[in-house]
């Protein structure tokens, strides 16, 4: 059911949740605190958290694309190796069905 979750995807999902959590906390502090300095601090923190979330999301998207590409390449390599195995089996069967001749030729 969760076979699509790899360790790298899990780590990036946790990072995204962490940044979203920080973003929501900074937004909530902006409404609770009333001073001018707190508003500036919370705005800077919110912007930093939002940039972090956007960076993480873009990294996740690029990593998933690379992971999908690597999976397709490995599937193609497996198919290629299976074809090579079949070709070698055919060659071995053909070689074993041929009569054995002496290499020296003196008999």
C-alpha positions in Angstrom: 0.0 0.0 0.0 2.8 2.4 0.9 5.4 1.0 -1.5 5.8 4.3 -3.2 7.2 5.8 0.1 11.0 5.6 0.0 13.3 6.8 2.7 14.1 10.0 0.8 10.5 10.7 0.2 9.7 10.1 3.9 12.5 12.5 5.0 11.4 15.2 2.6 7.8 14.8 3.7 8.9 15.2 7.3 10.9 18.3 6.4 7.8 19.8 4.6 5.7 19.1 7.7 8.3 20.8 9.9 8.4 23.9 7.8 4.6 24.1 7.5 4.4 23.7 11.3 6.9 26.6 11.8 5.0 28.7 9.3 1.7 28.2 11.1 3.3 29.0 14.5 4.8 32.2 13.2 1.4 33.2 11.7 -0.4 32.5 15.0 2.2 34.6 16.9 1.5 37.5 14.5 -2.1 37.7 15.7 -1.3 37.2 19.4 1.6 39.6 19.9 0.8 43.3 19.5 4.1 45.1 19.5 5.7 46.5 16.4 9.0 44.5 16.8 7.0 41.2 17.3 5.2 41.9 14.0 8.4 42.5 12.1 10.0 39.4 13.6 7.0 37.3 12.8 6.8 38.6 9.3 10.5 37.8 8.7 10.0 34.3 10.3 6.9 33.7 8.2 8.6 34.7 5.0 11.6 32.5 5.8 9.3 29.6 6.6 7.4 30.1 3.4 10.6 30.2 1.4 11.8 27.0 3.1 8.5 25.3 2.3 8.7 26.3 -1.3 12.3 25.2 -1.6 11.5 21.8 0.0 8.5 21.3 -2.3 10.6 22.0 -5.4 13.3 19.7 -4.1 10.7 16.9 -3.5 9.3 17.3 -7.0 12.8 17.1 -8.6 13.8 14.2 -6.4 10.6 12.3 -7.3 11.2 12.9 -11.0 14.8 11.6 -10.7 13.6 8.6 -8.6 11.0 7.7 -11.2 13.6 8.1 -14.0 16.1 5.9 -12.1 13.4 3.2 -11.6 12.5 3.2 -15.3 16.2 2.8 -16.2 16.7 -0.1 -13.8 13.6 -1.8 -15.1 15.0 -1.4 -18.6 18.3 -2.9 -17.5 16.5 -5.9 -16.0 14.7 -6.5 -19.3 17.9 -6.2 -21.2 19.7 -8.6 -18.9 16.8 -11.1 -19.3 17.1 -10.9 -23.1 20.8 -11.5 -22.8 20.2 -14.5 -20.6 17.8 -15.9 -23.2 20.3 -15.4 -26.0 23.0 -17.1 -24.0 20.7 -20.0 -23.2 19.9 -20.4 -26.9 23.6 -20.4 -27.7 24.4 -22.9 -25.0 21.6 -25.2 -26.2 22.8 -25.0 -29.8 26.3 -25.7 -28.7 25.4 -28.7 -26.6 23.3 -30.2 -29.3 26.2 -30.1 -31.8 28.3 -33.3 -31.9 31.6 -33.0 -30.1 34.7 -33.2 -32.4 38.2 -33.7 -31.3 40.3 -30.6 -31.5 43.6 -32.4 -32.1 42.5 -34.3 -35.3 45.1 -37.2 -34.8 42.6 -40.0 -34.1 
